[in-house]
Amino acid sequence: MPNRRPSSRRTVLLPILAAVLALAVGAGGFLAALAATFTDQAQVGGNTFSTGTWVTGMRLATGTYTGNGADNRAITGVGFRPNVVFVKCTCGVSAVVRTSTMSGDATKVIGTLTALQPDHVQSLDADGFTIGTSTRVNTNSNTYHWVAMKAGTDLRVGSYVGDGTDNRSIAGVGFQPVWVVTMGDGDDSWIRPASVTGDASYPMDGVSQFTDRIQALEADGFQIGSNANVNELGTTFHYIAWKASANVKQSTYVGDGTDNRSIAGVGFQPLMVWVKRDSNNQATWRPASISGDLSLYWSGTAANLNRIQLLEPDGFQVGTDVQVNTTDTYYYIALKDGGP
């Protein structure tokens, strides 16, 4: 039989198959990138969610600077554009927080009923943030600690406008949070840990439980009551929500009064830990930028000893102060960087 000539169909298909394989490889890279970042822009039931590129997990960095009183001062080297920045002096002034849902030159002063303030954290920038001349962020020679976070699948920020309706769900967060912060433009700031039961939440700077604020943490967000602190008619509220993950641990412990006590089982060495006693005490927190036995407060209280003493490979160490270690229940959230 005569030899058959190569099929012209096979000749055509080979380069096509090669091209398909190349596209598949490229698609794999695209899909990996898609899994790592995505964009989010939404309005759900009048709630606004921040926009931009979202990363898998979240990014977190801490650091310090010394105040110099200069206006429009850039704090750089963060490594990403943050969606959340906390700043606290070791001296006796209130901490401040700025989220990407706060527009213009506006920052929330924690533990006050004032409106969002100018001249604090003035903007969130590509590699950090810009501060003004306020004594809360930039007094000459004072030491300031900052924590910056980039939103991702473990962390979301958003805002909503109060309508005074009881049992109102703030939906569209994308997960069931384990810790939520709300901050009103002219109202107090509130927290709700997942371990709390019933209709109970706390002012961010501490004291006892209150009802009718953050009432529950739900599958796609959280529920608020009718109280003006979280739902005043016509007022804009900003929130931060964290999800349980390899970068976020929320849990409880019962104090025993033992000094240098390790709270283990977190699963990682945190870059930030925040502890709130169930009873009438201030909350305290510690970023990795702090050295020695010092913890910070959200209120206008100076840094103090014998609270959160160390950040350890599997958790953190507490002293004997009642704010962290007496015969009571303590709620905590521990956070670390999720990587690039």
Buried (B, 14 or more C-beta within 10 A) or exposed (E): EEEEEEEEEEEEEEEEEEEEEEEEEEEEEEEEEEEBEEEBEEEBEEBBBBEEBBBBBBBBBBBBBEBEEEEEBBBEEBBBBBBBBBBBBBBEBBBBBBBBBBEEBBBBBBBBEBBBBEBBBBBBBEBBBBBBBBBBBBBEEBBBBBBBBBBBBBBBBBBBBBBBEEEBBBBBBBBBBBBBBBBBBBBBBBBBBBBBEEBBBBBBBBBEBBEBBBBBBBEBBBBBBBBBBBBBEEBBBBBBBBBBBEBBBBBBBEBEEEEEBBBEEBBBBBBBBBBBBBBEBBBBBBBBBBEEBBBBBBBBBEBBEBBBBBBBEBBBBBBBBBBBBBEEBBBBBBBBBBEE
